């Protein structure tokens, strides 16, 4: 099993297979073209429907390539899942979520950002949705190539906004709604990061920083996993299966509590059995979060497939209904073939192009272990629940990435705090002992946050030599660069900020191009 998983990991990430990935995706889009063409013969504007179906499939591929990384990246980076296993699990649950819980009807204008009733004819609406879909897909493709995880919802929102303004002028847009979307650029990552950091700090204080880790883990870990079970049970009810089972927030909460109760007793028994053989360290505690992370990756993928597949199939379903009725449609029925284009496209995009961003989210921003990844997954579910009840606009992508940065910055703070303690301890020591400082600094620089406390105690006992002011500054800089990659922070933040305007500009250009070609 390990050998086959390793082979799959190599196959997914090998540069030599890039042309095969592109070839397979083109074959998928060709299959969409031929399938739609086979049953749309004789229909008016069937060529336009076939082209729209291909663009919808292309959008779904890019959603799978870019957005799904946020659901499984932390689990892969922490070692709870191999890359190959994560891709297979996510592909199955993304497609299942789209097909089972994607719904029968979708709003054609996501979030009410424009008022399509001001358009004079159905053809302009079809051109608008086609341009928006293609612009969103192109921007996601570019962002994936740059290694920047961005919001697919914001990509399609920008596309609809830009094409809508091109079709109906500036007055067609609801700028109050756009203001809320812009606010989510800050709200989502801040909430996600703050909650992830809060849970990680709580785990460190209650478990990891204790002298006897195993008794602390037996007490607190079952409660932590039960909280996650409640969060995911509630999250799936209000977001994942809302189009199958209609429940209000109180009912969803009670279902989540029932799941939490079951999980609590299961985890208490499991931790009790593992305590006798578990290592009395943070590494031992990490093993307790493996299965919760696997379930979290699967459930996040299911909920994502149920919700975000609409970014690909919503405009496609709208185009299909508009071509049939030759009018503007505010909500559209989702035929089975449209749902299959979205579901299969998500899975194809994830398996062919997803590994690059999975590695970015899981290991290139900051180092993740299972405890940190658990906090990120828990934060993702809780933030969505909190935001939905407060009416705050949030992006699941921004929440997850905010959680990764949140735990990274917490590690920086804790390590910097320990460094400050070191400086205070060593300030009054004899400068003649500076030769003894170098081996200590080497150990200190390579230590984990948990190990630093013991190093500091030994430093105090052995009377190590103090650092100069310039050396202290240099040491802090090393810690900052080591724990959170600033280059990734700048690139991802820039991509988030320009997602809406970039896709809007592309959509406006594409709308005018389509109108010029088809009039």
MARKE-722074 format. One record per residue (C-alpha): residue number from 1; residue in one letter; x, y, z. Coordinates in nm, 2 decimals. Example, Ala and Ser with C-alpha at 12.3 -4.5 7.8 and 13.67 -1.06 7.14 Angstrom:
# MARKE-722074
KOLSE/1/a/1.23/-0.45/0.78
KOLSE/2/s/1.37/-0.11/0.71
# end
This chain:
# MARKE-722074
KOLSE/1/x/0.00/0.00/0.00
KOLSE/2/x/0.28/0.24/0.09
KOLSE/3/x/0.46/0.16/-0.23
KOLSE/4/x/0.15/0.22/-0.45
KOLSE/5/x/0.08/0.55/-0.26
KOLSE/6/x/0.44/0.66/-0.32
KOLSE/7/x/0.41/0.58/-0.69
KOLSE/8/x/0.09/0.78/-0.71
KOLSE/9/x/0.26/1.08/-0.53
KOLSE/10/x/0.54/1.07/-0.78
KOLSE/11/x/0.31/1.04/-1.07
KOLSE/12/x/0.10/1.34/-0.96
KOLSE/13/x/0.40/1.57/-0.91
KOLSE/14/x/0.64/1.47/-1.18
KOLSE/15/x/0.71/1.75/-1.43
KOLSE/16/x/0.74/1.50/-1.71
KOLSE/17/x/0.37/1.42/-1.69
KOLSE/18/x/0.26/1.78/-1.75
KOLSE/19/x/0.18/1.73/-2.11
KOLSE/20/x/-0.02/1.42/-2.03
KOLSE/21/x/-0.22/1.62/-1.78
KOLSE/22/x/-0.30/1.89/-2.04
KOLSE/23/x/-0.38/1.62/-2.29
KOLSE/24/x/-0.63/1.44/-2.05
KOLSE/25/x/-0.80/1.76/-1.97
KOLSE/26/x/-0.84/1.84/-2.34
KOLSE/27/x/-0.99/1.49/-2.39
KOLSE/28/x/-1.24/1.56/-2.11
KOLSE/29/x/-1.34/1.89/-2.27
KOLSE/30/x/-1.37/1.72/-2.61
KOLSE/31/x/-1.59/1.46/-2.45
KOLSE/32/x/-1.81/1.74/-2.31
KOLSE/33/x/-1.83/1.90/-2.66
KOLSE/34/x/-1.93/1.57/-2.83
KOLSE/35/x/-2.18/1.46/-2.56
KOLSE/36/x/-2.36/1.79/-2.56
KOLSE/37/x/-2.35/1.81/-2.93
KOLSE/38/x/-2.51/1.46/-2.96
KOLSE/39/x/-2.83/1.55/-2.77
KOLSE/40/x/-2.86/1.92/-2.88
KOLSE/41/x/-2.88/1.86/-3.25
KOLSE/42/x/-3.17/2.05/-3.40
KOLSE/43/x/-3.19/2.29/-3.11
KOLSE/44/x/-3.15/2.66/-3.18
KOLSE/45/x/-2.81/2.79/-3.10
KOLSE/46/x/-2.68/2.44/-3.02
KOLSE/47/x/-2.32/2.54/-3.11
KOLSE/48/x/-2.33/2.82/-2.85
KOLSE/49/x/-2.46/2.57/-2.59
KOLSE/50/x/-2.18/2.33/-2.68
KOLSE/51/x/-1.92/2.60/-2.64
KOLSE/52/x/-2.07/2.71/-2.31
KOLSE/53/x/-2.06/2.35/-2.19
KOLSE/54/x/-1.69/2.33/-2.27
KOLSE/55/x/-1.62/2.66/-2.09
KOLSE/56/x/-1.82/2.53/-1.79
KOLSE/57/x/-1.61/2.21/-1.79
KOLSE/58/x/-1.30/2.42/-1.81
KOLSE/59/x/-1.42/2.63/-1.51
KOLSE/60/x/-1.49/2.31/-1.31
KOLSE/61/x/-1.13/2.18/-1.39
KOLSE/62/x/-0.98/2.51/-1.26
KOLSE/63/x/-1.20/2.50/-0.94
KOLSE/64/x/-1.07/2.15/-0.87
KOLSE/65/x/-0.71/2.25/-0.94
KOLSE/66/x/-0.72/2.57/-0.72
KOLSE/67/x/-0.98/2.56/-0.46
KOLSE/68/x/-0.98/2.20/-0.33
KOLSE/69/x/-0.62/2.24/-0.21
KOLSE/70/x/-0.75/2.43/0.09
KOLSE/71/x/-0.95/2.13/0.21
KOLSE/72/x/-0.68/1.87/0.20
KOLSE/73/x/-0.35/2.07/0.20
KOLSE/74/x/-0.31/2.09/0.58
KOLSE/75/x/-0.38/1.71/0.61
KOLSE/76/x/-0.11/1.64/0.35
KOLSE/77/x/0.14/1.89/0.49
KOLSE/78/x/0.10/1.74/0.84
KOLSE/79/x/0.16/1.38/0.72
KOLSE/80/x/-0.19/1.26/0.81
KOLSE/81/x/-0.25/1.18/0.44
KOLSE/82/x/-0.02/1.11/0.16
KOLSE/83/x/-0.06/1.34/-0.15
KOLSE/84/x/-0.20/1.05/-0.35
KOLSE/85/x/-0.45/0.94/-0.09
KOLSE/86/x/-0.56/1.30/-0.04
KOLSE/87/x/-0.62/1.35/-0.41
KOLSE/88/x/-0.83/1.03/-0.43
KOLSE/89/x/-1.04/1.11/-0.12
KOLSE/90/x/-1.10/1.47/-0.22
KOLSE/91/x/-1.19/1.37/-0.58
KOLSE/92/x/-1.45/1.12/-0.46
KOLSE/93/x/-1.60/1.35/-0.20
KOLSE/94/x/-1.60/1.66/-0.42
KOLSE/95/x/-1.78/1.48/-0.70
KOLSE/96/x/-2.02/1.32/-0.45
KOLSE/97/x/-2.10/1.65/-0.29
KOLSE/98/x/-2.17/1.81/-0.62
KOLSE/99/x/-2.40/1.53/-0.74
KOLSE/100/x/-2.57/1.44/-0.42
KOLSE/101/x/-2.61/1.79/-0.26
KOLSE/102/x/-2.56/2.03/-0.55
KOLSE/103/x/-2.93/2.09/-0.58
KOLSE/104/x/-3.18/2.10/-0.86
KOLSE/105/x/-3.21/2.48/-0.90
KOLSE/106/x/-2.94/2.75/-0.89
KOLSE/107/x/-2.95/3.12/-0.88
KOLSE/108/x/-2.81/3.26/-1.20
KOLSE/109/x/-2.66/3.57/-1.05
KOLSE/110/x/-2.46/3.47/-0.75
KOLSE/111/x/-2.52/3.70/-0.45
KOLSE/112/x/-2.73/3.94/-0.65
KOLSE/113/x/-2.43/4.15/-0.76
KOLSE/114/x/-2.61/4.27/-1.08
KOLSE/115/x/-2.98/4.31/-1.19
KOLSE/116/x/-3.02/4.13/-1.52
KOLSE/117/x/-3.37/4.25/-1.56
KOLSE/118/x/-3.23/4.57/-1.71
KOLSE/119/x/-3.09/4.38/-2.00
KOLSE/120/x/-3.30/4.42/-2.32
KOLSE/121/x/-3.27/4.08/-2.47
KOLSE/122/x/-3.19/3.72/-2.38
KOLSE/123/x/-2.89/3.71/-2.62
KOLSE/124/x/-2.71/3.97/-2.42
KOLSE/125/x/-2.77/3.77/-2.11
KOLSE/126/x/-2.62/3.46/-2.27
KOLSE/127/x/-2.31/3.65/-2.38
KOLSE/128/x/-2.28/3.80/-2.03
KOLSE/129/x/-2.29/3.46/-1.86
KOLSE/130/x/-2.05/3.30/-2.12
KOLSE/131/x/-1.80/3.58/-2.08
KOLSE/132/x/-1.82/3.57/-1.70
KOLSE/133/x/-1.77/3.19/-1.70
KOLSE/134/x/-1.47/3.21/-1.93
KOLSE/135/x/-1.31/3.50/-1.75
KOLSE/136/x/-1.34/3.33/-1.41
KOLSE/137/x/-1.19/3.01/-1.55
KOLSE/138/x/-0.90/3.20/-1.71
KOLSE/139/x/-0.82/3.39/-1.39
KOLSE/140/x/-0.83/3.07/-1.19
KOLSE/141/x/-0.60/2.90/-1.44
KOLSE/142/x/-0.35/3.19/-1.41
KOLSE/143/x/-0.37/3.19/-1.03
KOLSE/144/x/-0.30/2.82/-1.02
KOLSE/145/x/0.00/2.86/-1.25
KOLSE/146/x/0.13/3.13/-1.02
KOLSE/147/x/0.08/2.90/-0.71
KOLSE/148/x/-0.17/3.13/-0.55
KOLSE/149/x/-0.49/2.98/-0.39
KOLSE/150/x/-0.77/3.23/-0.47
KOLSE/151/x/-1.15/3.24/-0.42
KOLSE/152/x/-1.34/3.07/-0.70
KOLSE/153/x/-1.65/3.25/-0.59
KOLSE/154/x/-1.48/3.59/-0.62
KOLSE/155/x/-1.35/3.49/-0.96
KOLSE/156/x/-1.70/3.42/-1.10
KOLSE/157/x/-1.84/3.73/-0.91
KOLSE/158/x/-1.58/3.95/-1.08
KOLSE/159/x/-1.67/3.79/-1.41
KOLSE/160/x/-2.04/3.86/-1.37
KOLSE/161/x/-1.97/4.21/-1.26
KOLSE/162/x/-1.74/4.30/-1.55
KOLSE/163/x/-1.96/4.14/-1.81
KOLSE/164/x/-2.27/4.29/-1.65
KOLSE/165/x/-2.13/4.64/-1.66
KOLSE/166/x/-2.02/4.59/-2.02
KOLSE/167/x/-2.38/4.48/-2.11
KOLSE/168/x/-2.59/4.72/-1.91
KOLSE/169/x/-2.37/5.00/-1.78
KOLSE/170/x/-2.25/5.09/-1.43
KOLSE/171/x/-2.61/5.11/-1.29
KOLSE/172/x/-2.66/4.74/-1.33
KOLSE/173/x/-2.43/4.65/-1.04
KOLSE/174/x/-2.53/4.65/-0.67
KOLSE/175/x/-2.24/4.82/-0.52
KOLSE/176/x/-2.35/4.76/-0.16
KOLSE/177/x/-2.32/4.38/-0.23
KOLSE/178/x/-1.98/4.44/-0.38
KOLSE/179/x/-1.87/4.63/-0.08
KOLSE/180/x/-1.96/4.33/0.14
KOLSE/181/x/-1.76/4.10/-0.09
KOLSE/182/x/-1.46/4.34/-0.06
KOLSE/183/x/-1.50/4.33/0.32
KOLSE/184/x/-1.46/3.95/0.31
KOLSE/185/x/-1.10/3.99/0.18
KOLSE/186/x/-1.02/4.10/0.54
KOLSE/187/x/-1.29/3.93/0.74
KOLSE/188/x/-1.23/3.58/0.62
KOLSE/189/x/-0.86/3.54/0.67
KOLSE/190/x/-0.86/3.73/1.00
KOLSE/191/x/-1.14/3.52/1.15
KOLSE/192/x/-0.99/3.20/1.02
KOLSE/193/x/-0.64/3.29/1.14
KOLSE/194/x/-0.75/3.41/1.48
KOLSE/195/x/-0.96/3.10/1.56
KOLSE/196/x/-0.68/2.86/1.43
KOLSE/197/x/-0.42/3.04/1.65
KOLSE/198/x/-0.66/3.04/1.95
KOLSE/199/x/-0.71/2.67/1.93
KOLSE/200/x/-0.35/2.60/1.88
KOLSE/201/x/-0.25/2.81/2.18
KOLSE/202/x/-0.52/2.63/2.39
KOLSE/203/x/-0.38/2.29/2.29
KOLSE/204/x/-0.02/2.40/2.38
KOLSE/205/x/-0.12/2.54/2.72
KOLSE/206/x/-0.35/2.25/2.82
KOLSE/207/x/-0.15/1.96/2.67
KOLSE/208/x/0.18/2.02/2.49
KOLSE/209/x/0.34/2.24/2.75
KOLSE/210/x/0.26/2.00/3.04
KOLSE/211/x/0.54/1.79/3.19
KOLSE/212/x/0.31/1.49/3.17
KOLSE/213/x/0.16/1.51/2.82
KOLSE/214/x/-0.03/1.17/2.82
KOLSE/215/x/-0.26/1.24/3.12
KOLSE/216/x/-0.34/1.59/2.97
KOLSE/217/x/-0.41/1.44/2.63
KOLSE/218/x/-0.65/1.18/2.79
KOLSE/219/x/-0.84/1.47/2.95
KOLSE/220/x/-0.85/1.73/2.67
KOLSE/221/x/-0.81/1.56/2.33
KOLSE/222/x/-1.15/1.39/2.34
KOLSE/223/x/-1.32/1.72/2.41
KOLSE/224/x/-1.12/1.89/2.13
KOLSE/225/x/-1.22/1.63/1.87
KOLSE/226/x/-1.58/1.64/2.00
KOLSE/227/x/-1.58/2.02/1.93
KOLSE/228/x/-1.47/1.94/1.58
KOLSE/229/x/-1.74/1.68/1.54
KOLSE/230/x/-2.00/1.94/1.65
KOLSE/231/x/-1.86/2.20/1.41
KOLSE/232/x/-1.86/1.96/1.11
KOLSE/233/x/-2.20/1.82/1.19
KOLSE/234/x/-2.35/2.16/1.21
KOLSE/235/x/-2.15/2.29/0.91
KOLSE/236/x/-2.26/2.00/0.68
KOLSE/237/x/-2.62/2.06/0.78
KOLSE/238/x/-2.63/2.43/0.71
KOLSE/239/x/-2.39/2.42/0.41
KOLSE/240/x/-2.33/2.07/0.28
KOLSE/241/x/-2.68/1.92/0.25
KOLSE/242/x/-2.90/2.22/0.27
KOLSE/243/x/-3.04/2.14/-0.07
KOLSE/244/x/-3.14/1.79/0.04
KOLSE/245/x/-3.25/1.84/0.40
KOLSE/246/x/-3.39/2.18/0.51
KOLSE/247/x/-3.30/2.25/0.87
KOLSE/248/x/-3.27/2.57/1.07
KOLSE/249/x/-2.96/2.66/1.27
KOLSE/250/x/-3.10/2.51/1.60
KOLSE/251/x/-3.18/2.18/1.43
KOLSE/252/x/-2.83/2.17/1.27
KOLSE/253/x/-2.67/2.25/1.61
KOLSE/254/x/-2.86/1.96/1.78
KOLSE/255/x/-2.75/1.72/1.50
KOLSE/256/x/-2.39/1.84/1.55
KOLSE/257/x/-2.42/1.79/1.93
KOLSE/258/x/-2.54/1.43/1.87
KOLSE/259/x/-2.24/1.36/1.65
KOLSE/260/x/-2.01/1.53/1.91
KOLSE/261/x/-2.14/1.31/2.19
KOLSE/262/x/-2.08/0.99/1.99
KOLSE/263/x/-1.73/1.11/1.89
KOLSE/264/x/-1.64/1.21/2.25
KOLSE/265/x/-1.70/0.86/2.39
KOLSE/266/x/-1.52/0.70/2.09
KOLSE/267/x/-1.22/0.92/2.13
KOLSE/268/x/-1.20/0.88/2.51
KOLSE/269/x/-1.19/0.51/2.46
KOLSE/270/x/-0.93/0.53/2.18
KOLSE/271/x/-0.70/0.77/2.37
KOLSE/272/x/-0.72/0.55/2.68
KOLSE/273/x/-0.61/0.24/2.48
KOLSE/274/x/-0.33/0.44/2.30
KOLSE/275/x/-0.20/0.60/2.63
KOLSE/276/x/0.00/0.29/2.73
KOLSE/277/x/0.21/0.29/2.42
KOLSE/278/x/0.20/0.66/2.33
KOLSE/279/x/0.52/0.87/2.34
KOLSE/280/x/0.51/1.13/2.62
KOLSE/281/x/0.57/1.42/2.38
KOLSE/282/x/0.41/1.64/2.12
KOLSE/283/x/0.48/1.37/1.86
KOLSE/284/x/0.27/1.13/2.06
KOLSE/285/x/-0.02/1.38/2.08
KOLSE/286/x/0.01/1.43/1.71
KOLSE/287/x/-0.08/1.07/1.64
KOLSE/288/x/-0.42/1.13/1.81
KOLSE/289/x/-0.53/1.37/1.54
KOLSE/290/x/-0.46/1.16/1.23
KOLSE/291/x/-0.81/1.02/1.18
KOLSE/292/x/-0.99/1.34/1.27
KOLSE/293/x/-0.79/1.51/1.00
KOLSE/294/x/-0.87/1.25/0.74
KOLSE/295/x/-1.24/1.28/0.82
KOLSE/296/x/-1.21/1.66/0.81
KOLSE/297/x/-1.05/1.65/0.47
KOLSE/298/x/-1.33/1.43/0.33
KOLSE/299/x/-1.61/1.63/0.49
KOLSE/300/x/-1.47/1.97/0.38
KOLSE/301/x/-1.44/1.83/0.02
KOLSE/302/x/-1.80/1.71/0.03
KOLSE/303/x/-1.93/2.05/0.15
KOLSE/304/x/-1.71/2.23/-0.10
KOLSE/305/x/-1.84/2.02/-0.39
KOLSE/306/x/-2.20/2.08/-0.28
KOLSE/307/x/-2.15/2.46/-0.26
KOLSE/308/x/-1.88/2.57/-0.50
KOLSE/309/x/-1.98/2.35/-0.80
KOLSE/310/x/-2.24/2.62/-0.86
KOLSE/311/x/-1.96/2.85/-0.97
KOLSE/312/x/-1.92/2.63/-1.27
KOLSE/313/x/-2.27/2.50/-1.34
KOLSE/314/x/-2.47/2.80/-1.23
KOLSE/315/x/-2.37/3.01/-1.54
KOLSE/316/x/-2.39/2.70/-1.76
KOLSE/317/x/-2.74/2.62/-1.64
KOLSE/318/x/-2.84/2.98/-1.69
KOLSE/319/x/-2.71/2.97/-2.05
KOLSE/320/x/-2.90/2.65/-2.11
KOLSE/321/x/-3.23/2.79/-1.99
KOLSE/322/x/-3.18/3.12/-2.16
KOLSE/323/x/-3.12/2.96/-2.49
KOLSE/324/x/-3.43/2.75/-2.46
KOLSE/325/x/-3.65/3.04/-2.35
KOLSE/326/x/-3.47/3.31/-2.54
KOLSE/327/x/-3.50/3.54/-2.23
KOLSE/328/x/-3.32/3.64/-1.92
KOLSE/329/x/-3.36/3.39/-1.63
KOLSE/330/x/-3.32/3.47/-1.26
KOLSE/331/x/-3.30/3.10/-1.15
KOLSE/332/x/-3.22/2.80/-1.36
KOLSE/333/x/-3.30/2.42/-1.34
KOLSE/334/x/-2.99/2.20/-1.34
KOLSE/335/x/-3.01/1.92/-1.58
KOLSE/336/x/-2.82/1.60/-1.50
KOLSE/337/x/-2.57/1.66/-1.78
KOLSE/338/x/-2.49/2.00/-1.64
KOLSE/339/x/-2.43/1.86/-1.29
KOLSE/340/x/-2.21/1.58/-1.44
KOLSE/341/x/-2.00/1.84/-1.62
KOLSE/342/x/-1.94/2.02/-1.29
KOLSE/343/x/-1.88/1.71/-1.08
KOLSE/344/x/-1.65/1.53/-1.32
KOLSE/345/x/-1.46/1.86/-1.40
KOLSE/346/x/-1.39/1.91/-1.03
KOLSE/347/x/-1.25/1.56/-0.99
KOLSE/348/x/-1.04/1.59/-1.32
KOLSE/349/x/-0.90/1.93/-1.22
KOLSE/350/x/-0.81/1.81/-0.87
KOLSE/351/x/-0.63/1.50/-0.99
KOLSE/352/x/-0.45/1.65/-1.28
KOLSE/353/x/-0.35/2.00/-1.15
KOLSE/354/x/-0.44/2.01/-0.77
KOLSE/355/x/-0.11/1.87/-0.62
KOLSE/356/x/0.08/2.19/-0.69
KOLSE/357/x/-0.14/2.40/-0.47
KOLSE/358/x/-0.19/2.12/-0.22
KOLSE/359/x/0.18/2.13/-0.15
KOLSE/360/x/0.18/2.51/-0.13
KOLSE/361/x/-0.10/2.52/0.13
KOLSE/362/x/0.03/2.22/0.32
KOLSE/363/x/0.40/2.27/0.34
KOLSE/364/x/0.54/2.59/0.17
KOLSE/365/x/0.37/2.86/0.38
KOLSE/366/x/0.47/2.73/0.72
KOLSE/367/x/0.56/2.39/0.87
KOLSE/368/x/0.25/2.20/0.98
KOLSE/369/x/0.21/1.90/1.21
KOLSE/370/x/-0.11/1.72/1.28
KOLSE/371/x/-0.20/1.94/1.58
KOLSE/372/x/-0.16/2.26/1.37
KOLSE/373/x/-0.35/2.11/1.08
KOLSE/374/x/-0.63/2.00/1.32
KOLSE/375/x/-0.67/2.36/1.44
KOLSE/376/x/-0.69/2.49/1.08
KOLSE/377/x/-0.96/2.24/0.99
KOLSE/378/x/-1.16/2.32/1.30
KOLSE/379/x/-1.12/2.69/1.24
KOLSE/380/x/-1.25/2.65/0.88
KOLSE/381/x/-1.58/2.49/1.00
KOLSE/382/x/-1.63/2.72/1.30
KOLSE/383/x/-1.57/3.04/1.09
KOLSE/384/x/-1.83/2.95/0.83
KOLSE/385/x/-2.08/2.87/1.11
KOLSE/386/x/-2.01/3.20/1.29
KOLSE/387/x/-2.01/3.41/0.98
KOLSE/388/x/-2.34/3.26/0.85
KOLSE/389/x/-2.51/3.35/1.18
KOLSE/390/x/-2.37/3.70/1.18
KOLSE/391/x/-2.45/3.76/0.82
KOLSE/392/x/-2.08/3.82/0.74
KOLSE/393/x/-1.95/3.75/0.39
KOLSE/394/x/-1.67/3.50/0.40
KOLSE/395/x/-1.46/3.30/0.15
KOLSE/396/x/-1.38/2.94/0.24
KOLSE/397/x/-1.04/2.98/0.06
KOLSE/398/x/-0.95/3.29/0.25
KOLSE/399/x/-1.05/3.12/0.58
KOLSE/400/x/-0.83/2.81/0.52
KOLSE/401/x/-0.53/3.01/0.41
KOLSE/402/x/-0.59/3.26/0.70
KOLSE/403/x/-0.58/2.96/0.93
KOLSE/404/x/-0.24/2.84/0.79
KOLSE/405/x/-0.09/3.19/0.84
KOLSE/406/x/-0.26/3.22/1.18
KOLSE/407/x/-0.08/2.91/1.32
KOLSE/408/x/0.24/3.02/1.16
KOLSE/409/x/0.24/3.36/1.31
KOLSE/410/x/0.15/3.21/1.65
KOLSE/411/x/0.46/2.99/1.63
KOLSE/412/x/0.66/3.30/1.54
KOLSE/413/x/0.52/3.49/1.84
KOLSE/414/x/0.60/3.20/2.08
KOLSE/415/x/0.94/3.15/1.94
KOLSE/416/x/1.02/3.52/1.96
KOLSE/417/x/0.89/3.53/2.31
KOLSE/418/x/1.13/3.25/2.41
KOLSE/419/x/1.41/3.44/2.23
KOLSE/420/x/1.33/3.74/2.45
KOLSE/421/x/1.35/3.52/2.76
KOLSE/422/x/1.69/3.40/2.64
KOLSE/423/x/1.82/3.75/2.60
KOLSE/424/x/1.70/3.85/2.95
KOLSE/425/x/1.86/3.54/3.10
KOLSE/426/x/2.19/3.60/2.93
KOLSE/427/x/2.22/3.98/2.97
KOLSE/428/x/2.43/3.98/3.28
KOLSE/429/x/2.68/3.71/3.20
KOLSE/430/x/3.05/3.74/3.14
KOLSE/431/x/3.14/3.83/2.78
KOLSE/432/x/3.45/3.60/2.80
KOLSE/433/x/3.22/3.30/2.77
KOLSE/434/x/3.11/3.39/2.41
KOLSE/435/x/3.27/3.08/2.27
KOLSE/436/x/3.02/2.87/2.46
KOLSE/437/x/2.74/3.05/2.29
KOLSE/438/x/2.77/2.92/1.94
KOLSE/439/x/2.68/2.55/1.99
KOLSE/440/x/2.38/2.67/2.20
KOLSE/441/x/2.26/2.90/1.92
KOLSE/442/x/2.29/2.62/1.67
KOLSE/443/x/2.06/2.40/1.88
KOLSE/444/x/1.83/2.69/1.96
KOLSE/445/x/1.78/2.78/1.59
KOLSE/446/x/1.69/2.42/1.49
KOLSE/447/x/1.47/2.36/1.79
KOLSE/448/x/1.09/2.33/1.77
KOLSE/449/x/0.89/2.57/1.98
KOLSE/450/x/0.83/2.30/2.24
KOLSE/451/x/1.20/2.21/2.27
KOLSE/452/x/1.30/2.57/2.32
KOLSE/453/x/1.17/2.59/2.67
KOLSE/454/x/1.40/2.31/2.78
KOLSE/455/x/1.69/2.47/2.61
KOLSE/456/x/1.62/2.79/2.79
KOLSE/457/x/1.62/2.62/3.12
KOLSE/458/x/1.95/2.46/3.05
KOLSE/459/x/2.09/2.79/2.93
KOLSE/460/x/1.99/2.95/3.26
KOLSE/461/x/2.14/2.67/3.46
KOLSE/462/x/2.47/2.67/3.27
KOLSE/463/x/2.50/3.05/3.27
KOLSE/464/x/2.54/3.10/2.89
KOLSE/465/x/2.68/3.42/2.74
KOLSE/466/x/2.45/3.70/2.64
KOLSE/467/x/2.39/3.81/2.28
KOLSE/468/x/2.46/4.16/2.14
KOLSE/469/x/2.18/4.38/2.03
KOLSE/470/x/2.25/4.33/1.67
KOLSE/471/x/2.27/3.95/1.72
KOLSE/472/x/1.93/3.95/1.89
KOLSE/473/x/1.78/4.14/1.60
KOLSE/474/x/1.94/3.90/1.35
KOLSE/475/x/1.81/3.60/1.55
KOLSE/476/x/1.45/3.73/1.55
KOLSE/477/x/1.47/3.79/1.18
KOLSE/478/x/1.59/3.43/1.12
KOLSE/479/x/1.29/3.30/1.32
KOLSE/480/x/1.04/3.52/1.13
KOLSE/481/x/1.17/3.40/0.79
KOLSE/482/x/1.19/3.04/0.90
KOLSE/483/x/0.84/3.00/1.03
KOLSE/484/x/0.62/3.19/0.78
KOLSE/485/x/0.72/3.25/0.42
KOLSE/486/x/0.67/3.63/0.36
KOLSE/487/x/0.70/3.58/-0.02
KOLSE/488/x/0.39/3.35/-0.01
KOLSE/489/x/0.20/3.60/0.21
KOLSE/490/x/0.26/3.89/-0.03
KOLSE/491/x/0.18/3.68/-0.35
KOLSE/492/x/-0.14/3.53/-0.21
KOLSE/493/x/-0.26/3.86/-0.06
KOLSE/494/x/-0.20/4.04/-0.40
KOLSE/495/x/-0.38/3.76/-0.59
KOLSE/496/x/-0.68/3.80/-0.35
KOLSE/497/x/-0.70/4.17/-0.40
KOLSE/498/x/-0.69/4.17/-0.78
KOLSE/499/x/-0.91/3.86/-0.83
KOLSE/500/x/-1.24/4.05/-0.87
KOLSE/501/x/-1.10/4.34/-1.08
KOLSE/502/x/-0.89/4.11/-1.29
KOLSE/503/x/-1.17/3.87/-1.38
KOLSE/504/x/-1.41/4.17/-1.43
KOLSE/505/x/-1.18/4.33/-1.68
KOLSE/506/x/-1.13/4.00/-1.87
KOLSE/507/x/-1.51/3.94/-1.87
KOLSE/508/x/-1.58/4.29/-2.01
KOLSE/509/x/-1.34/4.24/-2.29
KOLSE/510/x/-1.48/3.89/-2.37
KOLSE/511/x/-1.84/4.02/-2.37
KOLSE/512/x/-1.76/4.28/-2.63
KOLSE/513/x/-1.57/4.02/-2.83
KOLSE/514/x/-1.86/3.77/-2.82
KOLSE/515/x/-2.11/4.04/-2.91
KOLSE/516/x/-1.90/4.15/-3.20
KOLSE/517/x/-1.86/3.80/-3.33
KOLSE/518/x/-2.22/3.69/-3.29
KOLSE/519/x/-2.42/4.00/-3.39
# end
